[in-house]
Amino acid sequence: MTEAEAQSRVAKLVSRETLQQFGQIEIALKQWSKRFNLVAPASLAAFWARHVLDSVQLLALAPKTATNWMDLGSGAGFPGMILACQLAERPDAKMLLVEANGKKASFLQHCARITGAPVTVLQQRIEQIPQLTPAQKPDVITARALADLSTLLGFCQPLVHAKTVLLLPKGQNVTEELTLARKQWKLELRVAPSLTSDSASVLRIGAFSRV
């Protein structure tokens, strides 16, 4: 998929204002990447196909009533910052971006300022997130290119409430990850095809518990 094709597909999924915010993030990412290693250098040239389209597709898989979102290991903001721009059009919706790396957390804060997206950046290791009250627990947790599925479920378990949904983009190793995860976890699972590649998918996980 070319960048033009990807941008055209994204434009059909979001408002003009949101598309402009994505453009602001693209400019900022290219500027900051001259000084810091925020994403793989080769992926900069595929901003729309590799990063944005992969992120925007997640919103349609989430409950429409979800307002409290959390993105783990946010990196340069994919999918969390992209989703936050989309969530700006939903009353009371908010996104918490969890990122331990200081430079990446600073970049996320910069993107929050220039886009006005409803974002809070928490510079913290996931394992060190303070215990959440029931009201603080997210309705949706996202994570992309962070860890294998079994590890992700371990990260998420202390953070969820009974109806939390996990949205996890996965690549060509998804079958292997699911096989290993099911040895440790019981999952309420739906596998959705990805818009970005025939070999990719999105895992939508509801209730889960250790075997």
GROMACS elastic network, one bead per residue, 0.5 to 0.9 nm:
[ bonds ]
;  ai    aj funct       b0    kb
    1     4     6  0.82520   500
    1     5     6  0.62050   500
    1     6     6  0.65016   500
    1    49     6  0.67503   500
    1   196     6  0.78111   500
    1   197     6  0.86173   500
    2     5     6  0.51630   500
    2     6     6  0.62058   500
    2     7     6  0.85933   500
    2    46     6  0.80018   500
    2    48     6  0.87586   500
    2    49     6  0.69822   500
    3     6     6  0.50622   500
    3     7     6  0.60267   500
    3     8     6  0.84698   500
    3    45     6  0.81401   500
    3    46     6  0.61640   500
    3    47     6  0.74826   500
    3    48     6  0.57935   500
    3    49     6  0.56978   500
    3    50     6  0.88464   500
    4     7     6  0.51581   500
    4     8     6  0.61079   500
    4     9     6  0.86721   500
    4    48     6  0.81570   500
    4    49     6  0.86018   500
    5     8     6  0.50940   500
    5     9     6  0.62893   500
    5    10     6  0.86926   500
    5    48     6  0.88128   500
    5    49     6  0.80077   500
    6     9     6  0.51159   500
    6    10     6  0.62022   500
    6    11     6  0.85885   500
    6    48     6  0.56424   500
    6    50     6  0.86874   500
    6    52     6  0.83865   500
    6    53     6  0.65773   500
    6   196     6  0.83960   500
    7    10     6  0.50271   500
    7    11     6  0.60777   500
    7    12     6  0.87967   500
    7    19     6  0.89102   500
    7    48     6  0.56775   500
    7    49     6  0.72905   500
    7    52     6  0.83697   500
    7    53     6  0.77721   500
    8    11     6  0.50635   500
    8    12     6  0.66127   500
    9    12     6  0.53373   500
    9    13     6  0.68035   500
    9    53     6  0.76099   500
   10    13     6  0.51821   500
   10    14     6  0.64567   500
   10    19     6  0.77812   500
   10    48     6  0.79133   500
   10    52     6  0.75515   500
   10    53     6  0.59564   500
   10    56     6  0.73574   500
   10    57     6  0.87312   500
   11    14     6  0.55911   500
   11    15     6  0.71185   500
   11    16     6  0.73450   500
   11    18     6  0.89285   500
   11    19     6  0.65142   500
   12    15     6  0.79340   500
   13    56     6  0.76515   500
   13    57     6  0.82483   500
   14    17     6  0.81658   500
   14    18     6  0.61164   500
   14    19     6  0.64996   500
   14    56     6  0.82051   500
   14    86     6  0.71190   500
   15    18     6  0.52003   500
   15    19     6  0.62250   500
   15    20     6  0.87107   500
   15    86     6  0.83286   500
   16    19     6  0.50361   500
   16    20     6  0.62899   500
   16    21     6  0.87781   500
   17    20     6  0.51386   500
   17    21     6  0.64406   500
   17    22     6  0.88809   500
   18    22     6  0.63936   500
   18    23     6  0.87417   500
   18    82     6  0.88631   500
   18    85     6  0.60380   500
   18    86     6  0.63039   500
   18    88     6  0.85565   500
   18    89     6  0.88414   500
   18   115     6  0.88903   500
   19    22     6  0.51096   500
   19    23     6  0.64375   500
   19    24     6  0.88683   500
   19    85     6  0.88841   500
   20    24     6  0.63999   500
   20    25     6  0.88095   500
   20   115     6  0.88843   500
   21    25     6  0.63753   500
   21    26     6  0.86941   500
   21    82     6  0.86309   500
   21    85     6  0.69628   500
   21   114     6  0.81615   500
   21   115     6  0.55978   500
   21   116     6  0.87997   500
   21   117     6  0.87996   500
   22    25     6  0.50524   500
   22    26     6  0.62291   500
   22    27     6  0.87743   500
   22    48     6  0.89093   500
   22    52     6  0.77525   500
   22    82     6  0.69945   500
   22    85     6  0.78744   500
   22   115     6  0.84290   500
   23    26     6  0.50080   500
   23    27     6  0.63397   500
   23    28     6  0.86512   500
   24    27     6  0.52606   500
   24    28     6  0.62273   500
   24    29     6  0.85792   500
   24   111     6  0.80045   500
   24   114     6  0.73528   500
   24   115     6  0.72263   500
   25    28     6  0.50403   500
   25    29     6  0.59459   500
   25    30     6  0.85862   500
   25    77     6  0.89887   500
   25    81     6  0.88300   500
   25    82     6  0.86426   500
   25   111     6  0.62579   500
   25   114     6  0.82315   500
   25   115     6  0.78903   500
   26    29     6  0.51214   500
   26    30     6  0.62792   500
   26    31     6  0.86543   500
   26    44     6  0.86134   500
   26    47     6  0.70179   500
   26    48     6  0.86935   500
   27    30     6  0.53394   500
   27    31     6  0.62740   500
   27    32     6  0.87022   500
   28    31     6  0.50899   500
   28    32     6  0.60336   500
   28    33     6  0.83370   500
   28   107     6  0.83442   500
   28   110     6  0.84098   500
   28   111     6  0.74721   500
   29    32     6  0.52357   500
   29    33     6  0.58532   500
   29    34     6  0.87817   500
   29    38     6  0.77729   500
   29    39     6  0.86927   500
   29    44     6  0.81323   500
   29    76     6  0.77639   500
   29   107     6  0.81218   500
   29   111     6  0.89502   500
   30    33     6  0.51310   500
   30    34     6  0.67587   500
   30    44     6  0.71520   500
   31    34     6  0.56855   500
   31    35     6  0.77588   500
   32    35     6  0.55896   500
   32    36     6  0.60044   500
   32    37     6  0.82641   500
   32    38     6  0.77750   500
   32   107     6  0.76421   500
   33    37     6  0.57190   500
   33    38     6  0.60826   500
   33    39     6  0.77029   500
   33    41     6  0.80569   500
   33    44     6  0.87109   500
   34    37     6  0.79176   500
   36    39     6  0.88357   500
   36   103     6  0.74190   500
   36   104     6  0.85622   500
   37    40     6  0.72346   500
   37    41     6  0.76865   500
   37   103     6  0.88842   500
   37   104     6  0.87754   500
   38    41     6  0.83933   500
   38    75     6  0.69214   500
   38    76     6  0.57178   500
   38   103     6  0.80607   500
   38   104     6  0.64115   500
   38   107     6  0.85638   500
   39    42     6  0.83550   500
   39    43     6  0.69146   500
   39    44     6  0.72611   500
   39    75     6  0.77836   500
   39    76     6  0.66781   500
   40    43     6  0.54644   500
   40    44     6  0.71245   500
   41    44     6  0.55819   500
   41    45     6  0.79890   500
   42    45     6  0.62762   500
   42    46     6  0.76154   500
   43    46     6  0.50490   500
   43    47     6  0.63772   500
   43    50     6  0.66579   500
   43    51     6  0.80639   500
   44    47     6  0.52963   500
   44    50     6  0.85597   500
   44    51     6  0.88907   500
   45    48     6  0.84740   500
   45    50     6  0.88282   500
   46    49     6  0.53280   500
   46    50     6  0.52910   500
   46    51     6  0.73219   500
   47    50     6  0.55612   500
   47    51     6  0.52948   500
   47    52     6  0.64105   500
   47    53     6  0.87385   500
   48    51     6  0.56387   500
   48    53     6  0.59299   500
   48    54     6  0.83681   500
   49    52     6  0.63507   500
   49    53     6  0.56190   500
   49    54     6  0.71683   500
   49   196     6  0.67639   500
   50    53     6  0.67619   500
   50    54     6  0.63051   500
   50    55     6  0.88955   500
   50   196     6  0.73311   500
   51    54     6  0.53739   500
   51    55     6  0.62748   500
   51    56     6  0.88940   500
   51    78     6  0.62306   500
   51    79     6  0.74817   500
   51    82     6  0.88541   500
   52    55     6  0.51142   500
   52    56     6  0.61431   500
   52    57     6  0.86979   500
   52    78     6  0.72697   500
   52    79     6  0.75139   500
   52    82     6  0.67569   500
   53    56     6  0.53067   500
   53    57     6  0.62863   500
   53   195     6  0.71852   500
   53   196     6  0.67275   500
   54    57     6  0.59960   500
   54    58     6  0.76536   500
   54    78     6  0.81725   500
   54    79     6  0.73989   500
   54   169     6  0.77229   500
   54   194     6  0.74364   500
   54   195     6  0.69211   500
   54   196     6  0.60479   500
   55    58     6  0.59058   500
   55    59     6  0.81153   500
   55    78     6  0.60965   500
   55    80     6  0.76439   500
   55    81     6  0.88874   500
   55    82     6  0.63204   500
   55    83     6  0.66804   500
   55   144     6  0.88729   500
   55   169     6  0.84979   500
   56    59     6  0.60792   500
   56    60     6  0.82013   500
   56    79     6  0.73777   500
   56    82     6  0.66544   500
   56    83     6  0.61894   500
   56    86     6  0.77946   500
   57    60     6  0.62003   500
   57    61     6  0.75233   500
   57   194     6  0.77140   500
   57   195     6  0.70237   500
   58    61     6  0.53627   500
   58    62     6  0.68093   500
   58    79     6  0.82264   500
   58    83     6  0.78861   500
   58   142     6  0.86103   500
   58   167     6  0.68318   500
   58   168     6  0.85632   500
   58   169     6  0.83361   500
   58   202     6  0.78840   500
   59    62     6  0.54272   500
   59    63     6  0.84105   500
   59    64     6  0.85628   500
   59    83     6  0.69933   500
   59    86     6  0.80281   500
   59    87     6  0.85858   500
   60    63     6  0.79763   500
   60    64     6  0.81244   500
   61    64     6  0.87194   500
   61   167     6  0.76451   500
   61   192     6  0.84587   500
   61   202     6  0.89379   500
   61   204     6  0.73709   500
   62    65     6  0.84037   500
   62    66     6  0.70708   500
   62   139     6  0.89177   500
   62   140     6  0.71328   500
   62   165     6  0.72018   500
   62   166     6  0.86078   500
   62   167     6  0.76501   500
   62   204     6  0.83662   500
   63    66     6  0.54036   500
   63   139     6  0.83478   500
   63   140     6  0.82734   500
   63   165     6  0.80216   500
   64    67     6  0.83189   500
   65   139     6  0.86847   500
   66    69     6  0.74062   500
   66    93     6  0.74648   500
   66   138     6  0.84142   500
   66   139     6  0.54239   500
   66   140     6  0.67842   500
   66   164     6  0.88949   500
   67    87     6  0.82367   500
   67    90     6  0.79039   500
   67    91     6  0.80301   500
   67    92     6  0.62168   500
   67    94     6  0.61281   500
   67    95     6  0.82855   500
   67   138     6  0.81019   500
   67   139     6  0.67119   500
   67   140     6  0.81955   500
   68    92     6  0.83127   500
   68    93     6  0.59683   500
   68    94     6  0.54889   500
   68    95     6  0.64130   500
   68    96     6  0.81241   500
   68   136     6  0.79074   500
   68   137     6  0.76215   500
   68   139     6  0.52621   500
   68   140     6  0.67230   500
   68   141     6  0.89377   500
   69    80     6  0.86718   500
   69    84     6  0.86211   500
   69    93     6  0.76301   500
   69    94     6  0.60767   500
   69    96     6  0.62086   500
   69    97     6  0.86678   500
   69   137     6  0.86877   500
   69   138     6  0.52091   500
   69   139     6  0.59123   500
   69   141     6  0.59722   500
   69   142     6  0.79024   500
   70    80     6  0.75896   500
   70    94     6  0.84632   500
   70    95     6  0.55337   500
   70    97     6  0.60140   500
   70    98     6  0.74686   500
   70   137     6  0.87372   500
   70   138     6  0.60466   500
   70   139     6  0.81095   500
   70   140     6  0.63289   500
   70   142     6  0.63588   500
   70   143     6  0.86947   500
   71    74     6  0.58936   500
   71    77     6  0.87964   500
   71    78     6  0.87397   500
   71    79     6  0.74509   500
   71    80     6  0.52717   500
   71    81     6  0.86431   500
   71    95     6  0.73167   500
   71    96     6  0.62278   500
   71    98     6  0.61142   500
   71    99     6  0.87204   500
   71   140     6  0.84135   500
   71   141     6  0.56642   500
   71   143     6  0.56810   500
   71   144     6  0.85999   500
   72    75     6  0.86956   500
   72    80     6  0.81948   500
   72    96     6  0.85107   500
   72    97     6  0.64224   500
   72    98     6  0.50412   500
   72    99     6  0.68801   500
   72   126     6  0.70513   500
   72   141     6  0.73116   500
   72   142     6  0.63311   500
   72   143     6  0.51472   500
   72   144     6  0.79971   500
   72   146     6  0.78111   500
   72   155     6  0.88537   500
   72   156     6  0.88700   500
   73    77     6  0.89044   500
   73    97     6  0.75648   500
   73    98     6  0.55864   500
   73   100     6  0.73357   500
   73   101     6  0.89813   500
   73   125     6  0.82986   500
   73   126     6  0.75705   500
   73   143     6  0.65866   500
   73   144     6  0.76970   500
   73   145     6  0.84875   500
   73   146     6  0.61718   500
   74    77     6  0.51782   500
   74    78     6  0.62683   500
   74    79     6  0.72436   500
   74    80     6  0.61655   500
   74    81     6  0.79984   500
   74    97     6  0.58265   500
   74    98     6  0.58676   500
   74    99     6  0.53799   500
   74   100     6  0.88120   500
   74   104     6  0.82257   500
   74   105     6  0.83458   500
   74   108     6  0.83907   500
   74   142     6  0.89582   500
   74   143     6  0.72638   500
   74   144     6  0.78320   500
   74   146     6  0.85607   500
   75    78     6  0.69230   500
   75    80     6  0.89287   500
   75    97     6  0.89437   500
   75    98     6  0.85759   500
   75    99     6  0.62951   500
   75   100     6  0.86540   500
   75   101     6  0.78131   500
   75   104     6  0.57558   500
   75   105     6  0.75655   500
   75   107     6  0.89605   500
   75   108     6  0.81236   500
   76    79     6  0.87450   500
   76    80     6  0.88082   500
   76    81     6  0.81033   500
   76   104     6  0.59064   500
   76   105     6  0.80546   500
   76   107     6  0.69569   500
   76   108     6  0.65584   500
   77    80     6  0.51768   500
   77    82     6  0.66262   500
   77    83     6  0.89062   500
   77    97     6  0.79970   500
   77   104     6  0.85036   500
   77   107     6  0.85491   500
   77   108     6  0.63809   500
   77   111     6  0.85371   500
   78    81     6  0.61001   500
   78    82     6  0.62359   500
   78    83     6  0.81207   500
   78   143     6  0.84542   500
   78   144     6  0.71287   500
   79    82     6  0.54829   500
   79    83     6  0.60160   500
   79    84     6  0.85836   500
   79   142     6  0.73548   500
   79   143     6  0.73562   500
   79   144     6  0.68710   500
   80    83     6  0.51942   500
   80    84     6  0.60898   500
   80    85     6  0.88209   500
   80    95     6  0.72347   500
   80    96     6  0.80218   500
   80    97     6  0.63909   500
   80   119     6  0.89186   500
   80   142     6  0.72604   500
   80   143     6  0.81011   500
   81    85     6  0.64246   500
   81    86     6  0.88356   500
   81    95     6  0.80309   500
   81    97     6  0.76914   500
   81   108     6  0.74081   500
   81   111     6  0.77143   500
   81   112     6  0.77330   500
   81   117     6  0.78257   500
   81   119     6  0.76129   500
   82    85     6  0.53658   500
   82    86     6  0.66994   500
   82    87     6  0.88556   500
   83    86     6  0.50214   500
   83    87     6  0.60954   500
   83    88     6  0.87272   500
   83    95     6  0.80787   500
   84    88     6  0.62767   500
   84    93     6  0.84004   500
   84    94     6  0.69517   500
   84    95     6  0.57981   500
   84    96     6  0.88550   500
   84   112     6  0.88755   500
   84   117     6  0.56858   500
   84   118     6  0.61168   500
   84   119     6  0.64749   500
   85    88     6  0.53267   500
   85    89     6  0.78794   500
   85   112     6  0.89404   500
   85   115     6  0.73304   500
   85   116     6  0.80149   500
   85   117     6  0.51094   500
   85   118     6  0.74339   500
   85   119     6  0.87923   500
   86    89     6  0.62502   500
   86    90     6  0.79162   500
   86   117     6  0.83004   500
   87    90     6  0.52273   500
   87    91     6  0.81462   500
   87    92     6  0.88462   500
   87    93     6  0.58762   500
   87    94     6  0.69590   500
   87    95     6  0.80610   500
   87   117     6  0.77746   500
   87   118     6  0.74392   500
   88    91     6  0.74177   500
   88    92     6  0.85298   500
   88    93     6  0.68746   500
   88    94     6  0.77572   500
   88   116     6  0.82819   500
   88   117     6  0.57784   500
   88   118     6  0.60481   500
   89    93     6  0.82479   500
   90    93     6  0.56550   500
   90    94     6  0.88707   500
   91    94     6  0.89256   500
   92   118     6  0.88866   500
   93   118     6  0.72239   500
   94   117     6  0.83968   500
   94   118     6  0.50762   500
   94   119     6  0.60539   500
   94   120     6  0.79595   500
   95   117     6  0.86028   500
   95   118     6  0.61994   500
   95   120     6  0.63799   500
   95   121     6  0.85512   500
   96   118     6  0.86754   500
   96   119     6  0.58433   500
   96   121     6  0.59245   500
   96   122     6  0.70002   500
   96   138     6  0.89045   500
   97   105     6  0.85219   500
   97   108     6  0.81059   500
   97   119     6  0.70871   500
   97   120     6  0.61709   500
   97   122     6  0.59769   500
   97   123     6  0.82813   500
   98   105     6  0.81946   500
   98   120     6  0.86596   500
   98   121     6  0.61648   500
   98   123     6  0.60419   500
   98   124     6  0.62921   500
   98   125     6  0.74836   500
   98   126     6  0.69782   500
   98   129     6  0.87373   500
   99   102     6  0.77913   500
   99   104     6  0.70899   500
   99   105     6  0.58366   500
   99   108     6  0.88842   500
   99   121     6  0.74152   500
   99   122     6  0.63049   500
   99   123     6  0.50375   500
   99   124     6  0.58326   500
   99   125     6  0.67557   500
   99   126     6  0.78569   500
  100   104     6  0.79907   500
  100   105     6  0.70990   500
  100   122     6  0.78371   500
  100   126     6  0.77688   500
  101   104     6  0.54366   500
  101   105     6  0.60543   500
  101   106     6  0.86503   500
  101   123     6  0.69822   500
  101   124     6  0.80148   500
  101   125     6  0.85794   500
  102   105     6  0.50344   500
  102   106     6  0.61272   500
  102   107     6  0.86352   500
  102   123     6  0.68462   500
  103   106     6  0.50908   500
  103   107     6  0.62824   500
  103   108     6  0.87230   500
  104   108     6  0.62305   500
  104   109     6  0.86750   500
  105   108     6  0.50493   500
  105   109     6  0.62649   500
  105   110     6  0.86460   500
  105   121     6  0.66972   500
  105   122     6  0.76167   500
  105   123     6  0.60476   500
  106   109     6  0.50857   500
  106   110     6  0.62197   500
  106   111     6  0.87073   500
  106   121     6  0.86684   500
  106   123     6  0.88889   500
  107   111     6  0.62480   500
  107   112     6  0.86354   500
  108   111     6  0.50462   500
  108   112     6  0.61823   500
  108   113     6  0.87030   500
  108   119     6  0.88978   500
  108   121     6  0.69389   500
  109   112     6  0.50038   500
  109   113     6  0.63350   500
  109   114     6  0.88503   500
  109   119     6  0.82891   500
  109   120     6  0.79183   500
  109   121     6  0.64377   500
  110   113     6  0.51634   500
  110   114     6  0.63592   500
  110   115     6  0.86476   500
  111   114     6  0.52421   500
  111   115     6  0.59786   500
  111   116     6  0.80294   500
  111   117     6  0.82107   500
  112   115     6  0.54309   500
  112   116     6  0.54910   500
  112   117     6  0.54868   500
  112   118     6  0.74593   500
  112   119     6  0.61540   500
  112   120     6  0.80703   500
  112   121     6  0.86644   500
  113   116     6  0.53747   500
  113   117     6  0.75949   500
  114   117     6  0.82997   500
  116   119     6  0.81375   500
  122   125     6  0.89064   500
  122   129     6  0.88143   500
  124   127     6  0.83060   500
  124   128     6  0.65585   500
  124   129     6  0.66337   500
  125   128     6  0.53024   500
  125   129     6  0.67402   500
  126   129     6  0.54737   500
  126   155     6  0.68356   500
  126   156     6  0.88968   500
  127   130     6  0.86461   500
  127   155     6  0.67889   500
  128   131     6  0.87556   500
  129   132     6  0.80913   500
  129   159     6  0.87928   500
  131   158     6  0.77724   500
  131   159     6  0.78381   500
  132   135     6  0.78074   500
  132   136     6  0.55556   500
  132   137     6  0.59906   500
  132   158     6  0.82680   500
  132   159     6  0.67620   500
  133   136     6  0.51569   500
  133   137     6  0.65035   500
  134   137     6  0.54279   500
  134   138     6  0.88372   500
  134   160     6  0.86893   500
  134   161     6  0.70254   500
  135   138     6  0.81205   500
  136   159     6  0.87866   500
  137   140     6  0.89317   500
  137   159     6  0.58310   500
  137   160     6  0.56568   500
  137   161     6  0.60999   500
  137   164     6  0.81721   500
  138   141     6  0.65416   500
  138   159     6  0.72508   500
  138   160     6  0.63491   500
  138   161     6  0.72919   500
  138   164     6  0.64570   500
  138   165     6  0.85942   500
  139   160     6  0.76223   500
  139   161     6  0.74914   500
  139   163     6  0.68062   500
  139   165     6  0.62673   500
  139   166     6  0.86257   500
  140   160     6  0.84797   500
  140   163     6  0.87878   500
  140   164     6  0.54555   500
  140   166     6  0.57352   500
  140   167     6  0.72419   500
  141   156     6  0.77716   500
  141   159     6  0.88069   500
  141   160     6  0.82532   500
  141   164     6  0.73707   500
  141   165     6  0.63992   500
  141   167     6  0.62891   500
  141   168     6  0.83022   500
  142   165     6  0.86568   500
  142   166     6  0.58909   500
  142   168     6  0.57692   500
  142   169     6  0.83319   500
  143   146     6  0.62851   500
  143   147     6  0.85101   500
  143   152     6  0.80788   500
  143   166     6  0.82598   500
  143   167     6  0.70796   500
  143   168     6  0.55217   500
  143   169     6  0.73061   500
  144   147     6  0.80611   500
  144   167     6  0.88572   500
  144   168     6  0.61443   500
  144   169     6  0.57140   500
  144   170     6  0.73920   500
  145   148     6  0.83359   500
  145   168     6  0.87660   500
  145   169     6  0.77296   500
  145   170     6  0.75215   500
  145   171     6  0.88437   500
  146   152     6  0.77738   500
  147   150     6  0.81657   500
  147   151     6  0.61022   500
  147   152     6  0.59851   500
  148   151     6  0.54863   500
  148   152     6  0.62206   500
  148   153     6  0.88206   500
  148   174     6  0.89890   500
  148   177     6  0.64605   500
  148   181     6  0.86139   500
  149   153     6  0.61792   500
  149   154     6  0.86500   500
  149   168     6  0.85738   500
  149   170     6  0.89945   500
  149   174     6  0.84899   500
  149   177     6  0.58727   500
  149   178     6  0.70020   500
  149   180     6  0.83097   500
  149   181     6  0.62089   500
  150   153     6  0.52867   500
  150   154     6  0.64522   500
  150   155     6  0.88640   500
  150   177     6  0.74840   500
  150   178     6  0.82223   500
  150   180     6  0.72672   500
  150   182     6  0.82935   500
  150   184     6  0.74054   500
  150   185     6  0.76785   500
  151   154     6  0.50886   500
  151   155     6  0.63373   500
  151   156     6  0.87393   500
  151   181     6  0.85864   500
  152   155     6  0.50088   500
  152   156     6  0.61509   500
  152   157     6  0.85970   500
  153   156     6  0.50301   500
  153   157     6  0.59377   500
  153   181     6  0.85977   500
  153   185     6  0.82425   500
  153   208     6  0.80732   500
  153   209     6  0.87272   500
  154   157     6  0.54297   500
  154   158     6  0.78518   500
  155   158     6  0.70279   500
  155   159     6  0.77731   500
  156   159     6  0.52775   500
  156   160     6  0.64132   500
  156   166     6  0.84264   500
  157   160     6  0.58984   500
  157   161     6  0.88683   500
  157   208     6  0.81563   500
  157   209     6  0.79591   500
  158   161     6  0.86968   500
  159   164     6  0.89499   500
  160   163     6  0.77529   500
  160   164     6  0.55610   500
  160   165     6  0.83071   500
  161   164     6  0.54047   500
  162   206     6  0.85070   500
  162   207     6  0.69346   500
  163   206     6  0.68231   500
  163   207     6  0.70841   500
  164   205     6  0.85726   500
  164   206     6  0.63885   500
  164   207     6  0.75194   500
  165   204     6  0.67808   500
  165   205     6  0.56827   500
  165   207     6  0.76558   500
  166   203     6  0.75495   500
  166   204     6  0.56386   500
  166   206     6  0.64838   500
  167   202     6  0.66267   500
  167   203     6  0.57362   500
  167   205     6  0.66536   500
  168   201     6  0.84771   500
  168   202     6  0.54741   500
  168   203     6  0.50178   500
  168   204     6  0.66356   500
  168   205     6  0.81961   500
  169   194     6  0.78399   500
  169   200     6  0.74602   500
  169   201     6  0.59247   500
  169   203     6  0.62203   500
  169   204     6  0.88532   500
  170   173     6  0.74185   500
  170   174     6  0.58588   500
  170   194     6  0.87080   500
  170   199     6  0.89477   500
  170   200     6  0.57780   500
  170   201     6  0.53900   500
  170   202     6  0.58010   500
  170   203     6  0.71244   500
  171   174     6  0.59025   500
  171   197     6  0.86121   500
  171   199     6  0.62592   500
  171   201     6  0.63830   500
  171   202     6  0.85640   500
  172   175     6  0.76412   500
  172   176     6  0.88576   500
  172   198     6  0.89138   500
  172   199     6  0.51365   500
  172   200     6  0.57021   500
  172   201     6  0.81515   500
  173   176     6  0.54876   500
  173   177     6  0.62990   500
  173   178     6  0.87729   500
  173   199     6  0.87757   500
  173   200     6  0.86635   500
  174   177     6  0.50076   500
  174   178     6  0.60748   500
  174   179     6  0.85742   500
  174   200     6  0.79364   500
  174   201     6  0.77270   500
  174   203     6  0.88484   500
  175   178     6  0.51638   500
  175   179     6  0.61987   500
  175   180     6  0.87309   500
  176   179     6  0.51398   500
  176   180     6  0.63248   500
  176   181     6  0.85755   500
  177   180     6  0.52652   500
  177   181     6  0.59975   500
  177   182     6  0.85718   500
  178   182     6  0.60086   500
  178   183     6  0.87728   500
  179   182     6  0.54417   500
  179   183     6  0.69199   500
  180   183     6  0.55250   500
  180   184     6  0.73945   500
  181   184     6  0.54636   500
  181   185     6  0.58196   500
  181   186     6  0.83842   500
  181   187     6  0.89059   500
  182   186     6  0.61658   500
  182   187     6  0.74415   500
  182   211     6  0.81655   500
  183   186     6  0.82462   500
  183   210     6  0.89989   500
  183   211     6  0.73145   500
  184   209     6  0.85338   500
  184   210     6  0.57017   500
  184   211     6  0.52765   500
  185   208     6  0.66562   500
  185   209     6  0.55484   500
  186   207     6  0.82449   500
  186   208     6  0.54185   500
  186   209     6  0.53649   500
  186   210     6  0.61052   500
  186   211     6  0.59075   500
  187   205     6  0.66897   500
  187   206     6  0.71973   500
  187   207     6  0.62598   500
  187   209     6  0.69619   500
  187   210     6  0.89154   500
  188   204     6  0.82832   500
  188   205     6  0.55739   500
  188   206     6  0.51082   500
  188   207     6  0.53255   500
  188   208     6  0.61927   500
  189   203     6  0.69331   500
  189   204     6  0.58200   500
  189   206     6  0.65114   500
  189   207     6  0.83176   500
  189   208     6  0.87773   500
  190   202     6  0.83641   500
  190   203     6  0.60625   500
  190   204     6  0.50939   500
  190   205     6  0.64704   500
  190   206     6  0.85730   500
  191   201     6  0.66480   500
  191   202     6  0.58670   500
  191   204     6  0.62094   500
  191   205     6  0.86058   500
  192   201     6  0.56631   500
  192   202     6  0.50986   500
  192   203     6  0.63935   500
  192   204     6  0.73814   500
  193   196     6  0.88177   500
  193   197     6  0.83222   500
  193   198     6  0.73512   500
  193   199     6  0.85809   500
  193   200     6  0.67751   500
  193   202     6  0.62521   500
  193   203     6  0.88964   500
  194   197     6  0.59800   500
  194   198     6  0.68749   500
  194   199     6  0.80509   500
  194   200     6  0.54315   500
  194   202     6  0.60437   500
  195   198     6  0.78495   500
  195   200     6  0.82237   500
  195   201     6  0.82102   500
  196   199     6  0.87076   500
  196   200     6  0.71279   500
  196   201     6  0.86771   500
  197   200     6  0.52420   500
  197   201     6  0.79189   500
  198   201     6  0.77847   500
  205   208     6  0.74023   500
